[in-house]
Amino acid sequence: MSLILPILPVLLLVGAGYALRASGTIAQPLWAGIDMLGFRLLIPAMVVHAIYHADLGEVAAGPFVPLLVVALTLVALGAFLLRLVLPGLPDASFTTIFQTGTRWNAFIALSAAEQFAGREALAWLAVAMAATIAVINMVNILVLEIWGTPPEGARTGLGAMFLSVFRNPMVQASLLGLALNLFAVPVPEVLMNTLGMAAAAALPVGLLCVGAGLMPRRLVSASAPMWAGLMLRPVIAPLIFAAGAWALGMPHAAFLAGAFVLAVPAAANGYVVARQMGGDAELYAAILTWQTLLCLPMLPLVAFLADRLSA
């Protein structure tokens, strides 16, 4: 029960978001604006705030970031392996499996980490975002450039790829937070308090949007590619990180943060990317819906595993 209780606020907020959309209390078109508020202001504010206060020296000296990169690389290789295991897998479906395996939802990861391990885990997650978001975006866009079929008139090429990545508010916030931290730039207290207030609103707003995006009709869209995507995340990916973290004797907060990165659902913005760049957007939506429902009850199990195996 002590492990289940911390996840209940997450479940209740996700459920509230779904109820508000399904009942029409907040009309469907309005959710796009709410989602954009979180994506472009609230979550970036949280990232800058968390990275600015993080002890990057401790993170840089340890195995956290290298292990996270190795785990994500193995998941990416698993997506390529599925091209051999599933003969006739369409290229568009492959790009979606790749995206849903490597992208991760910061809203849920940050909220779960705060519930289970407090501010210390948030600092590790902020560093994980700084270390992986830009690379994940670039690699996924590159995969879609090669195997996707973008609609006519869409911008393609290496320049468009880099422009898309560095216009991402998460990438910008990560780079800004790192610069402020590494160069010890003094930030006025009033500005830091403002970032803190925006950061406090980020998680509840983000979780409401996650719930509003749930589409139960997509749960019946069962297919071999969908189940393959679900095996990569949230089943295989966190186990890879947990095994490495246990072998390296990683501290509890770092163990939990890394495991949550790989256990939470894929980022919702990957659906938009799939639609714009010729991926299988409907498969993305189906995998994302299942991932969301499966990961929420799994997070207490991940926390239990971290409690038992971390140093």
Buried (B, 14 or more C-beta within 10 A) or exposed (E): EEBEEBBEBBBEBBBBBBBBBBEEEBEEEEBEEBBEBBBBBBBBBBBBBBBBBBEBEBBEEBBBBEBBBBBBEBBBEBBEEBBEEBEEBBBBBBBBBBBBBBBBBBBBBBBBBBBBBEEBBBBBBBBBBBBBBBBBBBBBBEBBBEBBBBEEEEEBEEEBBBEBBEEBBBBBBBBBBBEBBEEEEEEEEEEBEEBBEBBEBBBBBBBBBBBBBBBEEBEEBEEEBBEBBBBBBBBBBBBBBBEBBBEBEBBBBBBBBBBBBBBBBBBBBBBEBBBBBBBBBBBBBBBBBBBBBBBBEBBBEBBEBBBEBBE
